[in-house]
Amino acid sequence: MSTPLEEMHELPLHIRVGRARAGVIMFMISDFLSILALLAAGGYLNSLNVLNKYRLASDHPPALLPGVLAAVVLILSGLAYYWWERRGGQPMIFILSLLLMVVALAFQIWLGVTLGYTSPFHAYESVTLLLSWYSAFHLALAAFIGLLLLGRIMRGRLAGHGYIPEVVGYWWYYTIIASLVMWVFSMLLI
C-alpha cells in the first residue's frame, strides 16, 4: 500500500508544474497584502500627523547611499538570474546572481543596524524599522531558496524539472520589486 506522498512523484508533470506555480503565486499574493498593509499603515500615520508627533526632530530616514547601492545590487541580481534562467543555465551566472542577493542582504542588514534608533520607538521609527527588517527577511528567504536551488544545480537534479528555476524566479523577482518598493516608501516618509 502506497501513501499519498509516494504517489505525488507519479503525478503527471503538468500537474506538478501547476501546483508549483500556484503555490508560489499564492505565497506572493499573501505577502503582497502584508506589505500593502505595512505601507498603508505608514502612510496613514504620516497623514495623521496633526500634532507633529509622527516624526520627531531627532528622527532620520535610512542612509541614502547604502540604500541606492542595495537597490543597484538587487537589480543586477535580478538581471543575472533572468540571464541564467533564459540562456541555458550556466551555473556561474546563477552563483553570481545568488552572491549579489547575499550582498544586497548584507547592505539591508547594515541599513537596519545603522539606523541608530533608540527605544522607545516613535511611530516614524517603528515604521522605518519594520520596513527595513521586513525587507531583510525577504532577501534572506530569497538567498536561502537560492542556496537550495544551487544544491540542485550542483547535483544535476534540474533535468526534467525546468519549472523549478521558473517558480524560484517568480519569488526572486517579487523579492527584488518588494524590497525596492519598501525602500522607496521608507525614503518618502520624511
Secondary structure as a PSIPRED ss2 file (coil, helix, strand):
# PSIPRED VFORMAT (PSIPRED V4.0)

   1 M C   1.000  0.000  0.000
   2 S C   1.000  0.000  0.000
   3 T C   1.000  0.000  0.000
   4 P H   0.000  1.000  0.000
   5 L H   0.000  1.000  0.000
   6 E H   0.000  1.000  0.000
   7 E H   0.000  1.000  0.000
   8 M H   0.000  1.000  0.000
   9 H C   1.000  0.000  0.000
  10 E C   1.000  0.000  0.000
  11 L C   1.000  0.000  0.000
  12 P C   1.000  0.000  0.000
  13 L H   0.000  1.000  0.000
  14 H H   0.000  1.000  0.000
  15 I H   0.000  1.000  0.000
  16 R H   0.000  1.000  0.000
  17 V H   0.000  1.000  0.000
  18 G H   0.000  1.000  0.000
  19 R H   0.000  1.000  0.000
  20 A H   0.000  1.000  0.000
  21 R H   0.000  1.000  0.000
  22 A H   0.000  1.000  0.000
  23 G H   0.000  1.000  0.000
  24 V H   0.000  1.000  0.000
  25 I H   0.000  1.000  0.000
  26 M H   0.000  1.000  0.000
  27 F H   0.000  1.000  0.000
  28 M H   0.000  1.000  0.000
  29 I H   0.000  1.000  0.000
  30 S H   0.000  1.000  0.000
  31 D H   0.000  1.000  0.000
  32 F H   0.000  1.000  0.000
  33 L H   0.000  1.000  0.000
  34 S H   0.000  1.000  0.000
  35 I H   0.000  1.000  0.000
  36 L H   0.000  1.000  0.000
  37 A H   0.000  1.000  0.000
  38 L H   0.000  1.000  0.000
  39 L H   0.000  1.000  0.000
  40 A H   0.000  1.000  0.000
  41 A H   0.000  1.000  0.000
  42 G H   0.000  1.000  0.000
  43 G H   0.000  1.000  0.000
  44 Y H   0.000  1.000  0.000
  45 L H   0.000  1.000  0.000
  46 N H   0.000  1.000  0.000
  47 S H   0.000  1.000  0.000
  48 L C   1.000  0.000  0.000
  49 N C   1.000  0.000  0.000
  50 V C   1.000  0.000  0.000
  51 L C   1.000  0.000  0.000
  52 N C   1.000  0.000  0.000
  53 K C   1.000  0.000  0.000
  54 Y C   1.000  0.000  0.000
  55 R C   1.000  0.000  0.000
  56 L C   1.000  0.000  0.000
  57 A C   1.000  0.000  0.000
  58 S C   1.000  0.000  0.000
  59 D C   1.000  0.000  0.000
  60 H C   1.000  0.000  0.000
  61 P C   1.000  0.000  0.000
  62 P C   1.000  0.000  0.000
  63 A C   1.000  0.000  0.000
  64 L H   0.000  1.000  0.000
  65 L H   0.000  1.000  0.000
  66 P H   0.000  1.000  0.000
  67 G H   0.000  1.000  0.000
  68 V H   0.000  1.000  0.000
  69 L H   0.000  1.000  0.000
  70 A H   0.000  1.000  0.000
  71 A H   0.000  1.000  0.000
  72 V H   0.000  1.000  0.000
  73 V H   0.000  1.000  0.000
  74 L H   0.000  1.000  0.000
  75 I H   0.000  1.000  0.000
  76 L H   0.000  1.000  0.000
  77 S H   0.000  1.000  0.000
  78 G H   0.000  1.000  0.000
  79 L H   0.000  1.000  0.000
  80 A H   0.000  1.000  0.000
  81 Y H   0.000  1.000  0.000
  82 Y H   0.000  1.000  0.000
  83 W H   0.000  1.000  0.000
  84 W H   0.000  1.000  0.000
  85 E H   0.000  1.000  0.000
  86 R H   0.000  1.000  0.000
  87 R C   1.000  0.000  0.000
  88 G C   1.000  0.000  0.000
  89 G C   1.000  0.000  0.000
  90 Q C   1.000  0.000  0.000
  91 P H   0.000  1.000  0.000
  92 M H   0.000  1.000  0.000
  93 I H   0.000  1.000  0.000
  94 F H   0.000  1.000  0.000
  95 I H   0.000  1.000  0.000
  96 L H   0.000  1.000  0.000
  97 S H   0.000  1.000  0.000
  98 L H   0.000  1.000  0.000
  99 L H   0.000  1.000  0.000
 100 L H   0.000  1.000  0.000
 101 M H   0.000  1.000  0.000
 102 V H   0.000  1.000  0.000
 103 V H   0.000  1.000  0.000
 104 A H   0.000  1.000  0.000
 105 L H   0.000  1.000  0.000
 106 A H   0.000  1.000  0.000
 107 F H   0.000  1.000  0.000
 108 Q H   0.000  1.000  0.000
 109 I H   0.000  1.000  0.000
 110 W H   0.000  1.000  0.000
 111 L H   0.000  1.000  0.000
 112 G H   0.000  1.000  0.000
 113 V H   0.000  1.000  0.000
 114 T C   1.000  0.000  0.000
 115 L C   1.000  0.000  0.000
 116 G C   1.000  0.000  0.000
 117 Y C   1.000  0.000  0.000
 118 T C   1.000  0.000  0.000
 119 S C   1.000  0.000  0.000
 120 P C   1.000  0.000  0.000
 121 F C   1.000  0.000  0.000
 122 H C   1.000  0.000  0.000
 123 A H   0.000  1.000  0.000
 124 Y H   0.000  1.000  0.000
 125 E H   0.000  1.000  0.000
 126 S H   0.000  1.000  0.000
 127 V H   0.000  1.000  0.000
 128 T H   0.000  1.000  0.000
 129 L H   0.000  1.000  0.000
 130 L H   0.000  1.000  0.000
 131 L H   0.000  1.000  0.000
 132 S H   0.000  1.000  0.000
 133 W H   0.000  1.000  0.000
 134 Y H   0.000  1.000  0.000
 135 S H   0.000  1.000  0.000
 136 A H   0.000  1.000  0.000
 137 F H   0.000  1.000  0.000
 138 H H   0.000  1.000  0.000
 139 L H   0.000  1.000  0.000
 140 A H   0.000  1.000  0.000
 141 L H   0.000  1.000  0.000
 142 A H   0.000  1.000  0.000
 143 A H   0.000  1.000  0.000
 144 F H   0.000  1.000  0.000
 145 I H   0.000  1.000  0.000
 146 G H   0.000  1.000  0.000
 147 L H   0.000  1.000  0.000
 148 L H   0.000  1.000  0.000
 149 L H   0.000  1.000  0.000
 150 L H   0.000  1.000  0.000
 151 G H   0.000  1.000  0.000
 152 R H   0.000  1.000  0.000
 153 I H   0.000  1.000  0.000
 154 M H   0.000  1.000  0.000
 155 R H   0.000  1.000  0.000
 156 G C   1.000  0.000  0.000
 157 R C   1.000  0.000  0.000
 158 L C   1.000  0.000  0.000
 159 A C   1.000  0.000  0.000
 160 G C   1.000  0.000  0.000
 161 H C   1.000  0.000  0.000
 162 G C   1.000  0.000  0.000
 163 Y H   0.000  1.000  0.000
 164 I H   0.000  1.000  0.000
 165 P H   0.000  1.000  0.000
 166 E H   0.000  1.000  0.000
 167 V H   0.000  1.000  0.000
 168 V H   0.000  1.000  0.000
 169 G H   0.000  1.000  0.000
 170 Y H   0.000  1.000  0.000
 171 W H   0.000  1.000  0.000
 172 W H   0.000  1.000  0.000
 173 Y H   0.000  1.000  0.000
 174 Y H   0.000  1.000  0.000
 175 T H   0.000  1.000  0.000
 176 I H   0.000  1.000  0.000
 177 I H   0.000  1.000  0.000
 178 A H   0.000  1.000  0.000
 179 S H   0.000  1.000  0.000
 180 L H   0.000  1.000  0.000
 181 V H   0.000  1.000  0.000
 182 M H   0.000  1.000  0.000
 183 W H   0.000  1.000  0.000
 184 V H   0.000  1.000  0.000
 185 F H   0.000  1.000  0.000
 186 S H   0.000  1.000  0.000
 187 M H   0.000  1.000  0.000
 188 L H   0.000  1.000  0.000
 189 L C   1.000  0.000  0.000
 190 I C   1.000  0.000  0.000
